[in-house]
Amino acid sequence: MRRGRPGALPRGTAERTLTSVGSGEDTGRPDERSAQRDGAAQRGPDAGQRETSRLWHITLSVSGAEAPLKEVRRALEQLAHDHPFLLTSRYANDHAEIRYWEEARDLHDAAAVALRLWGEHRSTAKLPPWEIVGLEVIDRETYHQRVAEGYGPPPASPVGVHPF
Protein backbone atom coordinates (compact mmCIF):
# COMPACT_ATOMS: atom_id res chain seq x y z
CA MET A 1 0.00 0.00 0.00
CA ARG A 2 1.44 3.36 -0.94
CA ARG A 3 0.66 6.46 1.05
CA GLY A 4 1.42 9.94 -0.09
CA ARG A 5 -0.09 13.36 -0.50
CA PRO A 6 -0.77 14.81 -3.91
CA GLY A 7 0.88 18.07 -4.85
CA ALA A 8 4.19 19.60 -3.92
CA LEU A 9 6.59 17.75 -1.67
CA PRO A 10 7.48 19.26 1.73
CA ARG A 11 10.88 20.87 1.99
CA GLY A 12 13.74 18.44 2.48
CA THR A 13 11.92 15.45 1.01
CA ALA A 14 12.90 15.69 -2.63
CA GLU A 15 11.78 12.60 -4.55
CA ARG A 16 10.50 10.90 -1.35
CA THR A 17 7.11 9.23 -1.32
CA LEU A 18 5.92 7.83 1.98
CA THR A 19 5.31 4.13 1.93
CA SER A 20 3.72 2.12 4.64
CA VAL A 21 4.16 -1.38 3.28
CA GLY A 22 6.32 -2.40 0.35
CA SER A 23 4.64 -5.21 -1.56
CA GLY A 24 6.39 -6.97 -4.38
CA GLU A 25 6.43 -5.05 -7.64
CA ASP A 26 4.51 -2.13 -6.17
CA THR A 27 7.62 -0.75 -4.48
CA GLY A 28 9.62 2.09 -5.94
CA ARG A 29 8.50 5.14 -7.89
CA PRO A 30 5.97 4.65 -10.71
CA ASP A 31 8.50 5.66 -13.39
CA GLU A 32 10.98 3.06 -12.07
CA ARG A 33 8.33 0.31 -12.08
CA SER A 34 7.27 0.99 -15.67
CA ALA A 35 10.90 1.11 -16.83
CA GLN A 36 11.56 -2.26 -15.19
CA ARG A 37 8.47 -3.80 -16.81
CA ASP A 38 9.56 -2.49 -20.22
CA GLY A 39 13.05 -3.95 -19.74
CA ALA A 40 14.57 -0.47 -20.05
CA ALA A 41 15.76 -0.09 -16.45
CA GLN A 42 19.17 1.50 -16.30
CA ARG A 43 21.93 -0.56 -14.76
CA GLY A 44 23.96 1.43 -12.28
CA PRO A 45 25.87 0.66 -9.09
CA ASP A 46 22.58 0.33 -7.15
CA ALA A 47 20.69 -1.61 -9.83
CA GLY A 48 18.75 -4.54 -8.44
CA GLN A 49 18.90 -3.27 -4.85
CA ARG A 50 15.57 -2.45 -3.25
CA GLU A 51 15.07 -0.42 -0.16
CA THR A 52 13.83 -2.79 2.49
CA SER A 53 11.08 -2.00 4.94
CA ARG A 54 11.54 -2.36 8.67
CA LEU A 55 9.11 -2.66 11.55
CA TRP A 56 8.75 0.34 13.85
CA HIS A 57 6.91 0.40 17.17
CA ILE A 58 4.76 3.53 17.37
CA THR A 59 3.34 5.13 20.49
CA LEU A 60 1.09 8.08 19.68
CA SER A 61 -0.25 10.24 22.54
CA VAL A 62 -3.16 12.63 22.04
CA SER A 63 -4.84 15.04 24.42
CA GLY A 64 -7.52 17.72 24.50
CA ALA A 65 -10.79 18.87 25.98
CA GLU A 66 -12.79 16.34 27.95
CA ALA A 67 -15.12 14.08 26.01
CA PRO A 68 -17.58 11.43 27.23
CA LEU A 69 -15.76 8.15 27.91
CA LYS A 70 -18.27 6.11 25.91
CA GLU A 71 -17.67 8.27 22.83
CA VAL A 72 -13.88 8.09 23.22
CA ARG A 73 -14.01 4.30 23.52
CA ARG A 74 -16.33 3.94 20.53
CA ALA A 75 -14.09 6.22 18.42
CA LEU A 76 -10.94 4.28 19.33
CA GLU A 77 -12.68 0.98 18.56
CA GLN A 78 -13.67 2.38 15.16
CA LEU A 79 -10.06 3.55 14.60
CA ALA A 80 -8.85 0.03 15.40
CA HIS A 81 -11.35 -1.33 12.89
CA ASP A 82 -10.29 1.18 10.21
CA HIS A 83 -6.57 0.73 10.92
CA PRO A 84 -6.22 -2.99 11.74
CA PHE A 85 -2.54 -2.74 12.70
CA LEU A 86 -3.37 -1.11 16.05
CA LEU A 87 -2.23 -3.20 18.97
CA THR A 88 -3.74 -1.42 21.90
CA SER A 89 -5.29 1.88 22.88
CA ARG A 90 -5.60 3.29 26.36
CA TYR A 91 -7.88 6.23 27.03
CA ALA A 92 -9.34 8.63 29.55
CA ASN A 93 -11.84 11.44 29.01
CA ASP A 94 -9.10 13.94 28.05
CA HIS A 95 -6.23 11.87 26.59
CA ALA A 96 -5.37 8.61 24.86
CA GLU A 97 -2.37 6.53 23.87
CA ILE A 98 -2.27 4.37 20.75
CA ARG A 99 0.37 1.70 20.19
CA TYR A 100 0.96 -0.25 17.01
CA TRP A 101 3.56 -1.55 14.57
CA GLU A 102 4.20 0.26 11.28
CA GLU A 103 6.22 -1.06 8.37
CA ALA A 104 8.25 1.68 6.70
CA ARG A 105 11.53 2.27 4.91
CA ASP A 106 12.99 4.45 7.67
CA LEU A 107 12.16 6.35 10.85
CA HIS A 108 11.19 9.48 8.92
CA ASP A 109 8.54 7.64 6.93
CA ALA A 110 7.21 5.78 9.98
CA ALA A 111 6.94 9.03 11.96
CA ALA A 112 5.25 10.88 9.10
CA VAL A 113 2.62 8.14 8.71
CA ALA A 114 2.06 8.06 12.49
CA LEU A 115 1.64 11.84 12.69
CA ARG A 116 -1.07 11.69 10.03
CA LEU A 117 -3.00 8.80 11.63
CA TRP A 118 -5.15 10.83 14.04
CA GLY A 119 -6.03 13.58 11.58
CA GLU A 120 -6.79 11.28 8.67
CA HIS A 121 -9.18 9.16 10.75
CA ARG A 122 -10.70 12.01 12.78
CA SER A 123 -13.89 12.31 10.73
CA THR A 124 -14.39 8.66 9.71
CA ALA A 125 -13.88 7.30 13.25
CA LYS A 126 -15.44 10.40 14.88
CA LEU A 127 -12.35 10.88 17.03
CA PRO A 128 -12.29 13.74 19.55
CA PRO A 129 -10.69 16.97 18.26
CA TRP A 130 -7.56 16.32 20.28
CA GLU A 131 -4.04 17.20 19.26
CA ILE A 132 -1.00 14.95 19.12
CA VAL A 133 1.13 15.67 22.19
CA GLY A 134 3.65 12.85 21.94
CA LEU A 135 5.20 10.42 19.51
CA GLU A 136 7.73 7.67 20.04
CA VAL A 137 9.06 5.67 17.12
CA ILE A 138 11.57 2.91 17.85
CA ASP A 139 12.80 0.06 15.71
CA ARG A 140 11.92 -3.54 16.48
CA GLU A 141 15.31 -4.41 17.95
CA THR A 142 15.24 -1.46 20.37
CA TYR A 143 11.70 -2.32 21.44
CA HIS A 144 12.63 -5.93 22.22
CA GLN A 145 15.85 -4.87 23.96
CA ARG A 146 13.93 -2.47 26.23
CA VAL A 147 11.36 -5.12 27.11
CA ALA A 148 14.09 -7.71 27.80
CA GLU A 149 15.95 -5.30 30.09
CA GLY A 150 12.79 -4.58 32.06
CA TYR A 151 12.27 -0.98 31.05
CA GLY A 152 10.28 0.52 28.25
CA PRO A 153 6.71 -0.27 27.33
CA PRO A 154 5.41 -3.65 28.43
CA PRO A 155 4.21 -5.89 25.61
CA ALA A 156 0.83 -4.79 24.28
CA SER A 157 -1.34 -7.19 26.19
CA PRO A 158 -4.21 -7.42 26.27
CA VAL A 159 -4.77 -6.21 22.73
CA GLY A 160 -7.67 -3.83 22.28
CA VAL A 161 -9.11 -0.60 23.65
CA HIS A 162 -8.87 -0.14 27.43
CA PRO A 163 -9.26 2.68 29.96
CA PHE A 164 -6.14 3.96 31.72
C-alpha positions as CSV (number, residue, x, y, z in Angstrom):
1,M,0.0,0.0,0.0
2,R,1.4,3.4,-0.9
3,R,0.7,6.5,1.1
4,G,1.4,9.9,-0.1
5,R,-0.1,13.4,-0.5
6,P,-0.8,14.8,-3.9
7,G,0.9,18.1,-4.9
8,A,4.2,19.6,-3.9
9,L,6.6,17.8,-1.7
10,P,7.5,19.3,1.7
11,R,10.9,20.9,2.0
12,G,13.7,18.4,2.5
13,T,11.9,15.5,1.0
14,A,12.9,15.7,-2.6
15,E,11.8,12.6,-4.6
16,R,10.5,10.9,-1.4
17,T,7.1,9.2,-1.3
18,L,5.9,7.8,2.0
19,T,5.3,4.1,1.9
20,S,3.7,2.1,4.6
21,V,4.2,-1.4,3.3
22,G,6.3,-2.4,0.3
23,S,4.6,-5.2,-1.6
24,G,6.4,-7.0,-4.4
25,E,6.4,-5.1,-7.6
26,D,4.5,-2.1,-6.2
27,T,7.6,-0.8,-4.5
28,G,9.6,2.1,-5.9
29,R,8.5,5.1,-7.9
30,P,6.0,4.6,-10.7
31,D,8.5,5.7,-13.4
32,E,11.0,3.1,-12.1
33,R,8.3,0.3,-12.1
34,S,7.3,1.0,-15.7
35,A,10.9,1.1,-16.8
36,Q,11.6,-2.3,-15.2
37,R,8.5,-3.8,-16.8
38,D,9.6,-2.5,-20.2
39,G,13.1,-3.9,-19.7
40,A,14.6,-0.5,-20.0
41,A,15.8,-0.1,-16.5
42,Q,19.2,1.5,-16.3
43,R,21.9,-0.6,-14.8
44,G,24.0,1.4,-12.3
45,P,25.9,0.7,-9.1
46,D,22.6,0.3,-7.1
47,A,20.7,-1.6,-9.8
48,G,18.8,-4.5,-8.4
49,Q,18.9,-3.3,-4.9
50,R,15.6,-2.5,-3.3
51,E,15.1,-0.4,-0.2
52,T,13.8,-2.8,2.5
53,S,11.1,-2.0,4.9
54,R,11.5,-2.4,8.7
55,L,9.1,-2.7,11.5
56,W,8.7,0.3,13.8
57,H,6.9,0.4,17.2
58,I,4.8,3.5,17.4
59,T,3.3,5.1,20.5
60,L,1.1,8.1,19.7
61,S,-0.2,10.2,22.5
62,V,-3.2,12.6,22.0
63,S,-4.8,15.0,24.4
64,G,-7.5,17.7,24.5
65,A,-10.8,18.9,26.0
66,E,-12.8,16.3,28.0
67,A,-15.1,14.1,26.0
68,P,-17.6,11.4,27.2
69,L,-15.8,8.2,27.9
70,K,-18.3,6.1,25.9
71,E,-17.7,8.3,22.8
72,V,-13.9,8.1,23.2
73,R,-14.0,4.3,23.5
74,R,-16.3,3.9,20.5
75,A,-14.1,6.2,18.4
76,L,-10.9,4.3,19.3
77,E,-12.7,1.0,18.6
78,Q,-13.7,2.4,15.2
79,L,-10.1,3.6,14.6
80,A,-8.8,0.0,15.4
81,H,-11.4,-1.3,12.9
82,D,-10.3,1.2,10.2
83,H,-6.6,0.7,10.9
84,P,-6.2,-3.0,11.7
85,F,-2.5,-2.7,12.7
86,L,-3.4,-1.1,16.0
87,L,-2.2,-3.2,19.0
88,T,-3.7,-1.4,21.9
89,S,-5.3,1.9,22.9
90,R,-5.6,3.3,26.4
91,Y,-7.9,6.2,27.0
92,A,-9.3,8.6,29.5
93,N,-11.8,11.4,29.0
94,D,-9.1,13.9,28.0
95,H,-6.2,11.9,26.6
96,A,-5.4,8.6,24.9
97,E,-2.4,6.5,23.9
98,I,-2.3,4.4,20.8
99,R,0.4,1.7,20.2
100,Y,1.0,-0.3,17.0
101,W,3.6,-1.5,14.6
102,E,4.2,0.3,11.3
103,E,6.2,-1.1,8.4
104,A,8.2,1.7,6.7
105,R,11.5,2.3,4.9
106,D,13.0,4.4,7.7
107,L,12.2,6.3,10.9
108,H,11.2,9.5,8.9
109,D,8.5,7.6,6.9
110,A,7.2,5.8,10.0
111,A,6.9,9.0,12.0
112,A,5.2,10.9,9.1
113,V,2.6,8.1,8.7
114,A,2.1,8.1,12.5
115,L,1.6,11.8,12.7
116,R,-1.1,11.7,10.0
117,L,-3.0,8.8,11.6
118,W,-5.1,10.8,14.0
119,G,-6.0,13.6,11.6
120,E,-6.8,11.3,8.7
121,H,-9.2,9.2,10.7
122,R,-10.7,12.0,12.8
123,S,-13.9,12.3,10.7
124,T,-14.4,8.7,9.7
125,A,-13.9,7.3,13.2
126,K,-15.4,10.4,14.9
127,L,-12.4,10.9,17.0
128,P,-12.3,13.7,19.6
129,P,-10.7,17.0,18.3
130,W,-7.6,16.3,20.3
131,E,-4.0,17.2,19.3
132,I,-1.0,15.0,19.1
133,V,1.1,15.7,22.2
134,G,3.6,12.9,21.9
135,L,5.2,10.4,19.5
136,E,7.7,7.7,20.0
137,V,9.1,5.7,17.1
138,I,11.6,2.9,17.8
139,D,12.8,0.1,15.7
140,R,11.9,-3.5,16.5
141,E,15.3,-4.4,18.0
142,T,15.2,-1.5,20.4
143,Y,11.7,-2.3,21.4
144,H,12.6,-5.9,22.2
145,Q,15.9,-4.9,24.0
146,R,13.9,-2.5,26.2
147,V,11.4,-5.1,27.1
148,A,14.1,-7.7,27.8
149,E,15.9,-5.3,30.1
150,G,12.8,-4.6,32.1
151,Y,12.3,-1.0,31.0
152,G,10.3,0.5,28.2
153,P,6.7,-0.3,27.3
154,P,5.4,-3.6,28.4
155,P,4.2,-5.9,25.6
156,A,0.8,-4.8,24.3
157,S,-1.3,-7.2,26.2
158,P,-4.2,-7.4,26.3
159,V,-4.8,-6.2,22.7
160,G,-7.7,-3.8,22.3
161,V,-9.1,-0.6,23.7
162,H,-8.9,-0.1,27.4
163,P,-9.3,2.7,30.0
164,F,-6.1,4.0,31.7
